[in-house]
């Protein structure tokens, strides 16, 4: 199976982790990093041999980008995610997905209408300790 072409938007502290993991996996082909701080994007891109930009539109013009991971400030999540969905990309967005239930519902509806995956990343949700705590709560 060919690697999934991905881009990471926002390469601050958490976005760097996402980009590093994508670039280190044979299941993904990290194609772009995008950040309003161009030097930060260029520095990471240079270290991984991928393209860098400050413009989301440039990322979305690349037909090889099939999915986008969003690690920007929370206030921009809904707008960036919708732009990605509108151009047919699967989306992984850091929490919170949006700043309101209405925005989250719009994103969910857009993804469903287009047959795209929309995921909100919650760190540690599948960690053994969290699963144990969940089981304890459910068990009373």
C-alpha positions in Angstrom: 0.0 0.0 0.0 1.3 3.4 -0.9 2.1 5.9 1.9 -0.6 8.4 2.7 0.5 11.9 1.7 0.2 14.3 4.7 0.9 17.8 5.7 1.1 19.3 9.1 -0.2 22.8 9.7 1.3 24.4 12.8 4.8 23.2 13.7 5.0 24.6 17.2 5.7 22.3 20.2 3.0 19.7 19.4 3.0 20.0 15.6 6.7 19.1 15.5 5.8 15.9 17.3 3.1 15.1 14.7 5.4 15.9 11.8 8.3 13.9 13.3 6.1 10.9 13.7 4.6 11.1 10.2 8.1 11.5 8.7 9.4 8.5 10.6 6.6 6.1 9.5 6.6 4.2 6.3 2.8 4.5 6.3 2.9 8.2 5.6 4.7 10.5 3.2 5.1 13.9 4.9 5.0 16.4 2.0 4.6 19.8 3.7 4.9 21.6 7.0 3.0 24.9 7.2 3.4 27.6 9.9 2.9 31.3 10.0 6.4 31.5 11.4 8.2 30.7 8.2 11.6 30.2 9.7 10.3 27.6 12.1 8.6 25.8 9.2 11.7 26.0 7.1 14.0 24.7 9.8 11.8 21.6 10.5 11.3 21.0 6.7 15.0 21.2 6.0 15.7 18.6 8.8 13.2 16.2 7.2 13.6 16.9 3.5 10.0 18.2 3.0 8.6 21.4 1.7 7.7 24.4 4.0 5.3 27.3 3.5 3.5 29.9 5.5 0.4 29.6 3.2 -2.2 26.9 3.7 -3.4 27.5 0.1 0.0 26.3 -1.2 -0.4 23.0 0.8 -3.9 22.5 -0.5 -2.9 23.0 -4.1 -0.7 19.8 -3.8 -2.8 16.9 -5.1 -0.4 14.5 -3.3 -1.7 15.8 0.1 -4.5 13.5 1.1 -4.7 14.3 4.8 -3.8 17.3 7.0 -2.9 17.3 10.7 -3.7 20.6 12.3 -1.8 21.8 15.4 -2.5 25.6 15.2 -3.9 27.7 18.0 -7.4 26.6 19.0 -9.1 29.7 17.6 -8.1 28.7 14.1 -9.0 25.0 14.2 -12.4 25.2 12.7 -11.4 27.5 9.8 -8.3 25.6 8.9 -10.1 22.2 9.2 -13.0 23.4 7.0 -10.6 24.6 4.3 -9.0 21.2 4.3 -12.3 19.4 4.1 -13.5 21.7 1.4 -10.6 20.6 -0.8 -11.2 16.9 -0.1 -8.6 16.2 2.6 -9.0 13.9 5.6 -8.3 15.9 8.8 -6.7 15.2 12.2 -7.2 18.3 14.4 -5.7 18.8 17.8 -8.2 19.4 20.7 -10.4 21.3 20.8 -11.8 20.5 17.4 -13.6 23.9 17.5 -14.5 26.6 19.9 -18.2 25.9 19.8 -20.5 22.9 19.4 -22.0 24.6 16.3 -18.6 24.8 14.6 -17.8 21.2 15.5 -21.1 20.1 14.0 -20.4 22.0 10.8 -17.1 20.2 10.5 -18.6 16.8 11.2 -21.4 17.4 8.7 -18.9 18.5 6.0 -16.7 15.5 6.6 -19.6 13.1 6.4 -21.0 14.7 3.3 -17.7 14.3 1.5 -16.9 10.9 2.9 -13.8 12.1 4.7 -12.3 11.2 8.0 -12.3 13.9 10.7 -10.6 13.1 13.9 -9.9 15.1 17.0 -6.6 14.2 18.6 -6.7 13.6 22.4 -3.3 12.9 23.8 -3.1 9.7 25.8 -6.7 8.6 25.2 -5.5 5.1 24.3 -2.8 5.0 27.0 -3.0 2.0 29.4 -3.4 4.3 32.4 -6.3 6.2 30.9 -8.0 2.9 29.9 -7.6 1.6 33.4 -9.1 4.7 34.9 -12.0 4.5 32.4 -12.6 0.9 33.4 -12.6 1.8 37.0 -15.1 4.6 36.6 -17.4 2.4 34.5 -17.1 -0.3 37.1 -18.3 2.0 39.8 
